[in-house]
Amino acid sequence: MNPEQRIRQHFENSAATALETQDKIGLQVVDAARRIAAVYDNGGKLLLCGNGGSASDALHFSAELLCRYEKERQPLAAIALPADTATLTAAGNDYNFTQVFARQISALGKPNDALIVFTTSGQSPNILEAARAATTAGLSVIALTGRDGGALAGLLDTNDLELRVPSDSTARIQEAHAIIIHCICDLIDLHMTGELKL
């Protein structure tokens, strides 16, 4: 296989995963946007977390909400938990790495808030602890996952929502997560500007 063919294969696989994701969970993405709109309509905020590339997704999503996506609107409260280096290293050092998000959620989370977690495997111990801390604090959880949802899927209850990308490839899952972020941001923009009611 030559390099051009290899690149074409990446684009084709990504597009196929994106279309399959829309077919399988498109309505759930709308539900996620509705839930997030309700958080903001009720004066709440979003807490977001993930590891590695998924941490970057959490920062990406919070930036789109705090600043704007495509439309001018009020800034929306969102805190990307992986962004606080001092807290991450303190919690990792004083407790252990499984607690780096849970400690923040326990301190910052209120019942009108929601936690959004990004995980391609659903198996990361600190993400599982984050979901448990959110439930204890009265937050609903929206989980962007892949594969079979991992152990996280079993922790979610009827107040929570899983957006599972139908792929076993970390890269394809992360690419689909980015599209989901943009879909939700678009609907939130339209909701907040009164062009569409979620």
C-alpha positions in Angstrom: 0.0 0.0 0.0 1.4 3.4 -0.9 1.1 6.4 1.4 -1.7 8.0 -0.7 -3.8 4.9 -0.5 -3.1 4.7 3.3 -4.4 8.2 3.7 -7.4 7.6 1.6 -8.2 4.5 3.7 -8.1 6.7 6.9 -10.6 9.2 5.4 -12.9 6.4 4.1 -12.9 4.6 7.4 -13.5 7.8 9.3 -16.4 8.7 7.1 -17.9 5.3 7.3 -17.7 5.4 11.1 -19.2 8.9 11.2 -22.2 7.8 9.1 -22.8 4.6 11.1 -22.6 6.6 14.3 -25.3 9.0 13.0 -27.5 6.1 12.0 -27.2 4.4 15.4 -27.2 7.3 17.9 -28.3 10.4 16.0 -31.4 10.6 18.1 -29.4 10.2 21.3 -27.2 13.1 20.3 -30.3 15.3 20.1 -31.3 14.0 23.5 -27.8 14.9 24.8 -28.2 18.5 23.4 -31.7 18.7 25.1 -30.3 17.6 28.4 -27.4 20.1 28.2 -29.9 22.9 27.2 -31.9 22.0 30.3 -28.8 22.3 32.5 -28.3 25.8 31.2 -32.0 26.8 31.3 -31.9 25.8 35.0 -28.8 27.8 35.8 -26.5 24.8 36.0 -23.0 24.1 34.5 -21.2 21.3 32.8 -18.1 19.5 34.2 -16.1 17.7 31.6 -13.3 15.1 31.8 -11.3 12.5 29.9 -7.8 11.2 29.6 -5.2 11.8 26.9 -7.0 12.7 23.6 -10.3 12.5 25.5 -9.0 15.2 27.9 -8.4 17.3 24.8 -12.0 16.6 23.8 -13.2 17.9 27.2 -11.2 21.1 26.8 -12.4 21.5 23.2 -16.1 21.1 24.2 -15.8 23.5 27.2 -14.1 26.2 25.0 -16.9 26.0 22.5 -19.4 26.6 25.3 -17.5 29.2 27.2 -16.7 31.3 24.1 -18.9 30.3 21.2 -19.3 27.7 18.5 -20.6 29.6 15.4 -23.1 32.1 16.7 -22.9 35.0 19.1 -24.6 34.1 22.3 -24.1 34.4 26.1 -21.1 32.4 27.5 -22.1 29.1 29.0 -20.6 27.7 32.2 -18.4 24.7 31.5 -15.3 23.5 33.5 -12.8 21.1 31.8 -11.5 19.2 34.8 -8.2 18.0 33.1 -7.1 21.6 32.7 -6.2 22.2 36.3 -2.6 20.9 36.5 -2.2 21.8 40.2 -5.3 20.0 41.3 -4.6 17.0 39.1 -1.1 16.5 40.5 -2.2 17.2 44.1 -5.0 14.7 43.9 -2.8 12.2 42.1 -0.1 12.6 44.7 -2.1 12.9 47.9 -4.7 10.3 47.0 -4.1 8.4 43.7 -4.8 9.0 40.1 -8.3 7.4 40.3 -9.4 10.4 42.3 -8.2 13.3 40.1 -11.6 14.0 38.7 -13.8 12.7 41.5 -12.3 15.2 44.0 -13.2 18.1 41.7 -16.7 16.8 41.0 -17.4 16.4 44.7 -16.2 20.0 45.4 -17.8 21.7 42.3 -20.8 19.6 41.3 -24.3 20.7 42.2 -27.6 18.9 41.5 -28.5 21.1 38.5 -25.2 20.4 36.9 -24.1 17.6 34.5 -20.9 15.6 34.0 -19.7 14.9 30.5 -17.1 12.2 30.2 -15.1 11.2 27.2 -13.7 7.7 27.1 -12.9 5.4 24.1 -12.8 2.3 26.3 -15.1 3.0 29.2 -12.6 1.3 31.5 -10.4 4.1 32.9 -10.5 3.9 36.7 -10.6 7.7 37.1 -13.5 8.0 34.7 -15.4 5.3 36.7 -14.7 7.2 39.9 -15.8 10.5 38.2 -19.2 8.9 37.3 -19.6 7.6 40.8 -18.8 11.0 42.3 -21.3 12.6 40.0 -24.1 10.3 41.0 -23.3 10.9 44.6 -23.4 14.6 44.1 -26.7 14.5 42.2 -25.4 15.2 38.7 -26.5 13.4 35.6 -23.8 11.9 33.4 -23.5 12.1 29.6 -20.9 9.6 28.5 -19.2 9.6 25.0 -17.8 6.1 24.6 -16.9 3.5 22.1 -16.4 -0.2 21.8 -18.8 -2.0 24.2 -19.0 1.0 26.6 -16.8 -0.8 29.1 -17.4 -0.9 32.8 -18.7 2.7 32.6 -21.9 1.5 30.7 -22.8 -0.6 33.8 -22.5 2.4 36.1 -25.0 4.6 34.2 -28.6 4.7 35.3 -31.8 6.0 33.8 -30.9 9.7 34.5 -27.7 9.2 32.5 -27.1 8.9 28.7 -24.4 7.0 26.8 -23.4 8.1 23.3 -21.5 5.0 22.1 -19.6 5.2 18.8 -19.9 1.8 17.0 -16.2 1.2 16.5 -13.3 -0.6 18.2 -10.7 1.9 16.8 -9.6 4.6 19.2 -8.9 7.0 16.4 -12.3 6.5 14.7 -14.0 6.8 18.1 -12.2 10.1 18.8 -13.1 11.4 15.4 -16.7 10.6 15.9 -16.6 12.2 19.3 -15.4 15.5 17.7 -18.4 15.4 15.3 -20.8 14.8 18.2 -19.3 17.8 20.1 -19.9 20.0 17.1 -23.5 18.7 16.6 -24.3 19.4 20.2 -22.7 22.8 20.1 -24.7 23.7 17.0 -28.0 22.7 18.6 -27.1 24.6 21.8 -26.2 27.7 19.8 -29.6 27.5 18.1 -31.4 27.0 21.4 -29.7 29.8 23.2 -30.3 32.3 20.3 -34.0 31.3 20.2 -33.8 29.9 16.7 -34.7 26.3 17.8 -36.3 25.1 21.1 -34.8 21.9 22.4 
